[in-house]
């Protein structure tokens, strides 16, 4: 146990040739696949409960922030104890059909893009530490500004505080590992509900994200679902490859 800890401490120290080892790379890929599989079984959301909540936050924040970037409004974010969530936003009608399509796609695709930035930040201890602090701070900030559900107002600040404390107090090796792991979780949050990518309906919420894109940009919803699934995997593998190749 002590030898493993010393190895990890060396791995994420300034003396290590790279902050990503072959063992770490393999473990992260394995963890990604296991997480995706667990999310598809009934008990999976409870086994991975904190990451299920984080996946929902990433997804809904993607919708809301894209609406803001396009000049719209991000009114509120609700996250519930069953792991579901909804972002309430508005856009100018003049932005159709591109604007609504971008907002719909930002739910599944925003998190992989943010996750890849976190993974790439692991190449430098300073960048990794700063990224953990930014992510933790932003989780807390989002709770103050957008989160409005009672459960979300408890869960999201707690996740933010834990992330912030890791960025402030944890040793180098743990910060390096944490930023990679959170980056991977963000990338694969697209697969939190894999069937959702290939569904036309979102139940009581109306159309799914991919169905909204279909209605605005043509081509069937399953095409957009498949495209985003492939893109999410590509972003994950490419960001890990770049992080791993540094210094090799």
Secondary structure, 3 states (H helix, E strand, C coil): CHHHHHHHHHHCCCCCCCCCCHHHHHHHHHHHHHHHHHHCCCCHHHHCHHHHHHHHHHHHHHHHHHHHHCCCEEEEEEECCCCCEEEEEECCHHHCCHHHHHHHHHHHHHHHHHHHHHHHHCCCHHHHHHHHHHHHHHHHHHHHHCECCHHHHHHHHHHHHHHHHHHHHCCHHHHHHHHHHHHHHHHHHHHCCHHHHCCCECHHHCECHHHHHHHHHCCCHHHHHHHHHHHHHHHHHHHHHHHHHCCC
